[in-house]
Amino acid sequence: MSVVVEDVVVIGSDRPLRSIDRDEQLLLAPPYPSKMPIKLWRDRDPLTVVHYPQEYRAQPFAPPRGVYENAQVRVEWQTMDNRQPFYHRNCDVDEISYQIDGERTLMTELGIIEHRPGEFSRIPRGVAHDNYGRTESHLLFYIPAPVDELASPVRTSQPVSPPFEGWRPGEVNEAVTQCMGTPGHDIAVFPADETLLLGRVHSESARMNVLPIGAGVGYSWLYAAATVRLGTVTLTRGDGIRRYRRTLDVDEIQYQIRGTRTLLTQRGIVELWPGDFVRIPLGVAHASICAEPSTHISLQSHLELPQIGETARAADPFSAERLAAAIERNQG
């Protein structure tokens, strides 16, 4: 018998409600056969993984790809080697981005940010913005405003003119949207003077912050709203008793930034590589093991956050042999 610890947690608390000793194989195994003449438990599908390559691959410009979405939160993946064809202004959400690969110029009324891989920024609700990407990819998190920043910035947006080499003011539209900016939810689209938009920075005292991946081991929360948390998680090769986590009040979306790890859950066991997304439903116990340092993004939402992206693969159902192989591989 392998004894592990399960921490029962809720969003926004650094301390577990309680910790429980568990037999790991029983924790991950399906229930014993029912002795009742009626079906008591629902059948559950294994976790599914969505994957987009982190490295840029040439393709025509297209809207961001939705990965997970509910009535309040949306997660998107985007790749660009061109200029976004309009300025965008959100009515209902703050728009947080994470730069995966390549370079991207973020142009706003609050200044310019030259994004590098491993950086986050937050565009407050109501701020117009445009992007110029060069062989790049990034994530977008639309979260109900207002969103608080929980970490210190490494730099801020700045007045820059021109915003990038070769820029010339041209005929551009501005789109004002609701419903997290999803296609078809525009409220007004109209021609805008780009020079006036970007020149507004000189009359604004507010700036946008650039936040790095959290330092240290474990969870590092970067952003918080009333029902959402967003941050990064860094793991190292584990020693001692393995700890599982069961969050009672949120779905958790994880995105693998770097390193590989094995995710052990009550909905199956799956290997995760850079570029993988996975959703862990509310109340499902899970733990990660890795043979090398691993970093992933964690997005926690009070409301169920269903997958809308295409499934790349599914977790393997639990078996004692599958668990033993995962542990051996990550201890080698």
N, C-alpha and C positions, 0 to 999 in steps of 0.2 A: 504494500500500500504506500502510495506517495501522498504525503500530507501537504496541502497548500493552504493559503489564507485567502478568503474572499472578503474584500472591503465593500461594504454597502454605502453608497455615496449619493448625494444630491447636488444639483448644479449650484455653483456659487459658494460651496463650503470646502475649506481645505482639510477638514477632518472627516473621516468616515462616521456614519451614524453608528455603525458597529462593525466588528471584524469577526469572521466565522472560520473555524478550522474545517477543512473539507478533504475528503478522499478525492484526488483529482480525477481518477477514472470514473467514479460515480457522478461527479459534478458535470462531466461532459457527455456521459452516456445517455441513451434514450431511457424513458421510464420503464420500470418493470411492467410486464403484461398485466392488464387490468383483470381483477377477479369479479368485476361487476358485469351484468348482462348488457349494459349500455356503454356506448363510447363516451369516455370522460374527457379525453384530451384531443386537441386539434393537431393535425399533422402540420409540421413546419418545414418549409423549404430551406436548404442551406443558404448561407450568405452568398451574394453575388458580387463580382468585381467588375468595375468599369475601368477601361484603360485607354489613355491617350499618350502617345510618345512624347517625351520631354523635349527631344531635339526637334528643331524646326524641319518641316517637310513642305516643299513648295506646293501650293494649291491656290485656287482662286479665292478672292475675298468672300467671306460668308459670315452671317451673324454668329455670335458665340453659340457653342453647343451646350444645351442644358444637360445637367447631370443629375441634380436632385432639385425638387421644388415642392413647396406647399403654399398655403395662402399668404404667408408672411416672408418666407426665406427662399432664395434661389441661388444655386451654385452653377457656375458656367465655366467652360474651358474655351480659350480663344487662342488663335495663332494668327500672326500678321507679318507681312512684308510689304506694307503699304500704309497709306493714310486712311484713317476712318473717314467715311464720306460725309459726316455731319457732326455738329456739336450736340451733346445730349444733356438734358437736365431732368433729374428724378424728382417726382413730387412726393414720394412716400418713403424712400429708403436712403440710407447711407450706402455707398458703393465702395467696398474694400477690394483691393487687388493684391495678388501675390505674383511676383515675377518669377517664372520658372526658368526661362532660358532666353538668351539674346538681349537686345536693348530696345527700350521703348521710351519715347518722349510723351509724357502726359502733360497736356496743355489745358490750363484752367484760368478762371478769373482770379484765383488766389495764387497764381504763379505756376512755374514750370518745374516738373520733376523728371530727371533722367533716371529711369529705372534700370537697376542691375539685378541679376539673379539673386534670389534669397531675400528680397525686400518686399515689405507690405506698405500700402498707403491707403488712406481713407478719403473719399470725396464726400463732403457733407451734402445732405439733401438740399436741392435747390441750386447747386453750383454747376455751371455749364462746363463741359469737358470734351476733349477730343484726344485722339491717340495717333502717334506715328510710330509704327513698329518696324524693326529691321530684323528679319529672320528670327522672330521671337515667339514665345508662348507664355500665357499667363492665365491665372484663375481669377474669377470674379465672384464675390459674395455680396448679395443684396440683402441687407439686414434692416429691419424697421428702425427708423430714426426716433430718438437720438441714440448714437453709439458712443460709449466712453472709451478712451484709450488708456490702457493700464500699464504701458511700458514707456521708457524714455526714448525719444527719437534719436537717430544718428544724424539727421539733417532735416531741413524743411524745404518747401517749395520756394522758388525765388523768381523775381522779375528777370526775364531773359528775353532779349530781342536781337535778332530773330530767334524764335523758339528752337529752331534747328537749322543746320546748314542747308541752303537752297530754298528756304521757306519764302513764299510770296503770298500776300493776302489775296484771296480769290473769292469766287462766288460759293458760299457755303450756306447750308441750311442749319437751323437749330430745331431739335425735336424735344418737346416737353412730353414726358410719359408718366403713366402710373403703372401699377401692377408689376413693379420691378423691371420695367423697361422691356418686357417681352414683346415680340412682334405683334402688331395690331392693337396695341394699347397706347398709342399716341393720342395726346389731347390737342396739341397744336404743333404744326410744322411750318416754318416760315424762313425767309431769307434773313441772314444776320451779317452784320459788319464785323468781320473777324478782328480787325485792328481795334475796334472799340471794346470787344469782348476781352481780348488779352490785355489791353491797356488798363482795364479796370483794376488790375493788381496794384497800381500806384495809389489808388484811393482806398485800398483795403488794408487793415492791420492784421487780419487773420491769415495764417499760413497753414498748409497741410504738412503733416509730419510723415517721415519715412521711418518705419519700424523694422528692426532686424528679426531674424529667427531668435527665439528665446535662448538665453544662455543657461547652462546647467542641465542636470539630468532631471527627467520627469516633465510634468505639465508646466508650461509657461503661458499664462493667459495674456493676450495682447489687446483684445477688444471685448466689450460687454454691453449688451442691451438688456431690456427687461426680461426677455425670454431666451436669450442667445448668448453663447460664449464662443470665442474664436481664439485659438492659440496654437502653439507648437509643442510637440512632445519629443524629447530626446531620450533614447534608451541605450544602455550598454549591456554587454554580456552579463547575464544575471548570476549572482552567487547566493547561496542560501535558499530559503523557502520561497517558492514562487507565489506571487500575489495576483489574485484575480480582482477585477473591478466590476461591480454591478451598479449602474446608475439608474435610480428609480424613476427619474422624471424627465429624461431627455433621450431622443435619438442622437447618436454620435456618427458623424461622417468623418472618415479618416482619409487623408491623401498622402501617399508615400513620397517624400521629397528626396531622400537619399538613403543608401544602405538597403539591406533586405532584412525581413523578419518573418517569423511564422506567427500568425494570429490564431490562438486557440480559443474557441468559443463554444457555447451551447447550441450553436447553429452550424457547426462544422469547423474544419481546420483548413487554413489556406496560406500559401506563401505569397508575400507581397513584395513587389519590386517598384522602383521609381516609376511614377506615372500611374500607379494604381489607386483607384478610389474604392472604398468599401463602406457600407452602412451597417452599424451595429444597433439593432432596435433597443428601445427602452427596456430595461429590466433583464437584459441578457448578460450573463457573466462572461468575461473575456480577459485574456492575458496575452502578452507578446513575449516571444523569446527571440534572441538574435545572437549570432556569433561575432558580429562586428557592430560598431555604433550605427544607430538607425535614427532617422528623424522623420516625423510626419506631422501634418496639420491635423488638428482636431476642431471640428465645428459641432457644437452641442445646441440642440433645438428642443424646446418644450413640446412643440407640435411634431407629430410624425412627419418625416421628411422623405417622401417616396422617391425612388429612383425613376428618372425619365430617360437616362442615357442607355445606350445599348450594352447589354451584358457581354463581357469578354470571356468570363469563365466563372465557375461556382466552386465553393468550398467542398472539400471532401467530407463525407459523413464520418463521425467519430468511429474509431476502432482502437483497441489497445495497441495494435501494431502500428497504426498511423501516428498515434501519439508518441510511441517509443521512437519511431523513425525521426519525427520532428525534433524531439529532445536530443537524440544522438547527433543529428546534423548540426544543431546549434551549440553543441558542447565540443565539437571536433575542432 
